[in-house]
Amino acid sequence: MTPHYLAPQERKQERPPSWSLCVMLALLLSSISAPPLARAAENRSYQALRDWLEQARTATPAFSPGQTLTIKDRTALESFIPQSAWEYYFFDDMEMQITETGHYPPPPEWGQNVEPGYSLDENGVLVGFTGGGFPFPEIDPTDPQAAVKVFWNLNWRPGAEGYVMPMVAWSRSQHGQLDRQFEFTSISSRYAQGEHCLVPGYDEIKTKSLMEFRSPRDMAGAKNLSMTYVDHYQEDAGWLYMPEQRKPRRTLASERTSEVMGMDFTREDAMGFGGKVHEQNWTYLGTAPVLATMNVRDNPAAGGPHLWVPNNARWEVRTAHVLLIDPKADNHPYSHKLVFIDTETFWTLWMFAFDRQDDQLLRMNQHFLKYSESYATETPQQAPYLEQNLANNVGNHVLIHLGETDINAKKPHATYSHCYVMMKDFSPSRAKQFYSLRNMVSGRR
C-alpha cells in the first residue's frame, strides 16, 4: 500500500513526558522479546518466507479437526499459513473450518499405461514421456533432481485436463471495489495418454484447450485456442479470435509473464508454474505442513477487507513439497518463486513470486480443490449461466479445481475466481473437430 505522508508541522513538537518515554521503552522491549513470527507479521520479503519455512516445517497443529478457527486463533495458525499470505488471510471476521487430512487416490488405472524409456536431460527436461501416470511416483529428497521431478508429476497429474469448466472471475482493487467481472468457459482435453494418443496421428500434442468469453461486453465471443506439446522445448501454440476481426490470429506463447486477458494471473503462474523448466534454476527445499482448501464443500465465498481470499471454507493440513524456482534471465520480473505442491496428489496449494527489484512479494496464488468422489454427497453450486450434470464427476477419482485467488501485491489488486467443473472425455473425432481453427470461427459445439 502506498504510504500517506503528512506535511511537517510548523511548530516544534513538545518533548514527551517521562511516563511516555517509559511506555515507548516498554513497547520496544516487548517487540524485541516477541516470537520471531509475531514480530515479522507484515514482512513480505523473500527472506521472511524462507525464515518462516525453516521454523514451520516441524510444526505440529495446536488445533483439531472439527474446530472452526477465527482471528483469535491466529497464533496457532501462523505456522501453517505461509507468512507472505498473513496480511490477506488473517482478518477480523475470518473463519476456517478444520477437517481431517483426507486421502485422495488417483484413478485405479493410473500408472498402468506408462510407456517406459523416458528420462531427464541435462536441463531437467522430461524426454520421451507420454503420460498415463506420474513419471516419478517416488521422490527422494536427497536427489539433486528432486525439484524438477516434483514439477513433472504436477505437470502430468490426473484431472488437469478432460473437463468443461464454466468460470466467473471477479477483478477487485482494495476495499472490495469491483473493477471487472468475467464470465468464460474453458474446455480442455489431454491428447497424450500413455501408450496411446486421444486423436491418432497427433502424438506430438500433449493438451488442447479452448476458452470462450461471455462477458464483459467488450470481450463477449472472444476465444483462445491453445496447444501444448509433449516436447517441452517446443513453444506452446495459441490463437486468439475476436468476433470483430473474423479471423483467428497467432498469439505469442513466449509472453508468459504478461497478465492474461486483463486478469491478475500470468501463464507462467498457472498452477504455480506454467513456464519452461530449462529457463529456471530449481532447488528442492524439502517438505512442510500447510493448511489448504483441499476438499472444499462448495466454491468458497470471498472474504477479507478486500474480498480477495476464501472465508468460511474447509481447510485441512497437508504435507507439501516446497520448490524454489529462480529464473535464469536477468530481465525476468521475478527474483524467486516458492511453490507448495501436495505430496500425495501433486496439485499446487500455494505459490509466491518475488519482485526482482526488491525481493518483496509481487504475486501469489492459492487454489480451491474438491475430490470427485465427494460429489456423491456434496454437490457444489452450478455456474450462473450454464447448468451441467455434476454427478458425472463421481467415479473419476481426481481432484477438481473449484477456483483460486491471484493477488498482485504491488498494484495492489486481485482476481478471485470460481470454477464449475464437469469432467468430460471427448471421442477422437469430437476432439479433432472441436479443437480446430474452423470451429473457433463457426462457433459450433
N, C-alpha and C positions, 0 to 999 in steps of 0.2 A: 504494500500500500504506500502511496506517495505521502511523505510526511507533510504536515501543515506547519509552516514556520511563522512565528509571531514576530512582529517588529520589536526591536529592543525598546525597553521603557526609557523615557527621557530622564526620569529622576532615579537617583541611585537607590537601590533596594536597601532596606534596613537590615542590619545584621540579625540573624535569627537568635532568639533567646537560647540560653544554655540547655533548657529542657528539650528544645527542638533538636539541638545537636546530639543529645543523648538518644533521642528516638531514631535519628538518622543513623547513628552508630550502631544501634541495636539491629536495625533493618539490614545494614551492611553485613554485620556478623552473622545474622540468621541466613542471609543468602549464601555466605561463604560456607556455612556448615550444612546447607541443604543438600540432599542427594543430587548427584550429577544429572539424573534425568529431569528432576524438577527444575534445576537451575537453567537447563537448556531448552525449556518448553517452546520457545519461539525461534529456536535456531534452525534454519532451513538449509544449512550448508551441507555439502557432500561429506565433510569430515564428521559432522554431528551424526549423520546417519550411520557412518561406519563405526563410530564410537558406540552408538545405540546398539548396533548389531552385536558387538562384542559382549556387551552386558546382557543382552536379551536372549542370546542363543541358548543359554542354560536355564532360562526362567521356567518356573512351574506355576500353573494358574492358582490364584487365590480365590477363584470363583468356580461355580459348579454348573453343569447342565441343569436347565430348568429355571435359572435365575434370569431376571431382567435387570440389566445394569444401566445405571444413569451416570450423570456427571459426578455424583458423589463417589462413584467407584473408579474415578479416573486413575488413582494411584495403582490400583490392581490391573488396569487395562494398559498402562503405558508400556509395559514390556512386550505387549502382543500387537500393538498398532505401531507400525514404523514411524519414527519420530517426525519425519518430513510431513506426515499427514496429520499431526496432532491438532494444529490450529484449525483444521477443517472438520475433523471428526469429533472433537470434544466441544460441546456447546450445552447451554442450559437445559433444554428440553430433550436431550438425546436419550434414546432407549436402544439397547442391544439385547436381543433375546438369545441367550446362550443355549445351545443344544449339544447333544453328544457328537463326538467326532465320528463321522459316518464312514462307510466302506462303499466305494462306487466302482464295481468291477466292469471291465470292458466287455464288448460282445463276446459270446462264447467262442466264436471262430477267430477272434483277434489273435494274430500271430501265426496262424496256420498256413497262410498263403504267401509268406515272405519268401522271396527268391534269394538264395544265398549268393555270395560273391561280391558284396558291396564292401566299401572301406572309406576311411577318411584320408584325404590327401594332405599334403604338407601345409595347406592353408586352413585345414579344419573343415573343408567342404566334403559333404557326403556324396560319394560317387558310386553309381551302379545300383542304388536303392530305388525300388518302385512301389513301396507301400505294402499294406496288408497287415501291419503290426508296428510295434515300436522297433526302431533299428537297434536300440541299445537298452534292453529291458532292465539290465543291472548297471547301476552307476557306482564305480569305485571312486571314493573321494580323493584317493591318492593318485589317480590317473591324471597325467598332465592335460589330457583332452576331455576331462570330465565336463567342463562348462559347455563345450560345443556339443557333446553327446546329449546333455540335457536339452539343449536347444533343438536338436534334430528330433528328439522324442516329442517335444512341443509341436514342432512343425508338422509331424505326421500323426498327431493324436487322433483318436476316433471322435467323430461328432463335429470336427472342424468344418466339414462341408456336408452336403446332402440334405438341404433344407430349403423351405420357403420361409422368409423372415421379414414380415412387416415390422417397421420401426417407427417410433416417434422420438425425436430428439429436441430438447429444449436448450437453447443457447442463451446463457444468462450472464450478466455482469454482476457487480456487487449488490447486496441487499435484495437479491432475488429479482432484479429487473430483467424481464423477458425481452430479449432483443430480437430473436427469431425462433420460430418453431418449424421443424422439418418433419415431413412425412414421406417415407420411401420404403420400398420393398427390395430386399436383397435375396437373390436365388443363386445357390451355389451347388456345384457337383464336383466330386473327386473322380478324375479320369484314371489316375494311376492307383490300381487296387491290388498290387502284388503280382501274382502270376498272370493276370490279365488286365486289359485296359477296358474302361467302360465303353468306349467307341473304337472298334477295330480300325487300325491304321493311324491312330492318334497317340501312339505310345510315347511321344515326346512331351505330351501335355500332362501336368500334374493336376491342376484345377482350372475350371472356368466359372466365372461369376458374372451376374448381370444385376445392376442396381437401377431402379427406376423411381424418380421423384414424383410425388403428388403435390407437394407444397414445400415452400411458399410459392405464390403465384408465378413469380419470375423464373422459377425452376421447374414448374409443372411440365411433365413429359420428357424431362432430361433423362438420359440413360447413359450408364457407364458399363462397358463390357471389358472384363479383364481376364487375362490368362497367365498362369504361372507354369513354369516348365520343370520337368524332372531334373534337367541340367541346371544346377543352381547358378552357374556362371552366365547363363543366358538371361538377358533382361526380360522382365515381365512385359507382356504386350497389353496395350489398352486402347480403347476407342471411346470417344465421347460423342453423343448425339444430342443436339439441341433442336427442337421442332422447327424453329425459325430458320435454321441453316439447311435442313432437309438432307443432310449428308453427314455420316459419321466422320470424325477426324481422329487421327492418331494422337495419343497423349504421350507425354514424355515420362516413361516409367522410372527413369533415374531421379526424378524430382520427388524423392521420398521424404524430405524433411519439411515440405510445404503443407499447410493445413488443407484438408480435404473439403471441398465444396463449402467453404466458409465456416466450418465447424472446428472445434478445438482439438482435433487429433490429426496425426500425420500417418502416412502409410508406414513409415519406419517404426512407429509406435504400436502398430496393430498387434493386439495380444501380447504386448510387452516389447516384442522385437519382430519387425517385418522387413528388415533390410537384408543386406548381403553379408554373409559370415566372413568372407575374406577381406572385407573393408573395415574390420574391427579387430581389436585385441581382446581376448577372452580370458577371464580368471574365475575359477571356482572358489567361492567364499564359504563353502560348507552349507549346513542346514540351520534353520531357525524355526521355532514355533511362532506362528502368526494367526491372528483371527481373520477369518474370511467368510464372505457371504457365499457359502459353498453349495448349499441345497436350500435355497430360499423358498418360502411358501408361495410367494407371488412376486410380481415386479415391485421392487421396493419403492416406497414413496420417497420423494426428495425432502431432505431436511437441512438443518443448519441455518445460520443467518442469511446465507446466500442461495439456499436451495441447491447446493452443489453435491451433496453426499446422501447416501441412503440413511433412513431413520426408521426405527421400529421394525427392523429386519432381523432375520435369523442368522446368527453367526456361530461358527464352530472353530476350534483350534485345529490348525493343520500344520504339518511339518513341510517346510518349503526349502527347495534348493535355492540358493542365492547366487546369482550370476552377476559379475561385474563386466560391463561391456564398454570399452574405450575406443571411440572412433580413431582411425589412423589419420584421417585427413585433418589438416590444421584449420581448414575453413568450415568444418562441421560445427553446427550450433551447440552440440553437447560436448562437455569435457568427460563426463562419466554417466553411465546408466546402471542402475541396480534393478534387477528383475527377480521377483519371488515367484517360483514355479512349484506347484504342488507335487510332492514326491510320488504320490500314487497315480494320479491321472495326467500329470504333465500339462495342466491348464495353468495359465498365468493368473495369479491372485492380485499382485501389486506391481507397479512399475514407477520408478522415479528417475528422472533425467535432469542433469545439472548443466547450468549455463557455462559455456567455455569462458565467458568474460570474467566471471567472479566465483564460480563453483557454488552458486546458490541454486536452489530448486527452480527449474524452468517449467517442467511439465510433470504431471503424474497421472496415472490412471489406476482404477480399481474395478474389478469385474464381479457381476452378479450371475451366479450359476444355479442350475437346477438339474437334478438327476432324472433321467427319462422315466425311470420306474416309479418315481413318486407321483407322476401324473395319474396313476391308478386311484389315488386317494385325495390328491390335491391338484385341482385344475386352475392354473393361473388365468388372469383375465385375457380376453380377446383384444386384438387390435381394434381401435375405434372405427376403422374403415374397412376391415376385412375379417370375416368370421371363418375359422378353419376347424377341422376335426382334430383337436389336440390330443384326443385319445390315441391317435396314430403314433404318438411318441413312445407309448408303452411297448416294451419289447426290443427297443434299440440298444439299451444298455450303454448310454453315453451321457455325458454332461451336456446340457443345453445352455446357450448363452442368453440370459434374460436382460442383459443391458450392462452399462458401465458408466462411470463418470470419468471425464477427461478434463483436467484442470490445468490451465495456463497460469502459473503463479505470478508471472511478471506482468501480465496485462492489467489487472487480474480478471480472469474470465473462465467460464466452464461450459461444457456441453454434457448434459445429463440425458441418457437415453434409456428407453425401454424397448426390448425386442420380444416379439410374439411368435415363437418359432414352432413350425411343424416340420418334423423330419420327413424327407421325401426322396425316394430313389427315382431317377429318370431311366427310362429304357434307352438303349443305344440310339435308336432312330429319333426319339424325342429330344435327347440331349443334342444331337447333331443339328437338328432343326432349330431348337430354342436358342442355343448359344451361337448365333450367326449374325453377321452384319445385316443381312437381308431382314432378319426378324427384328433387329433394332429399329429399322425404318418402318416396317409394316405394322409392328406392334402386336402381332399375333401371339396368342398364348397357347 
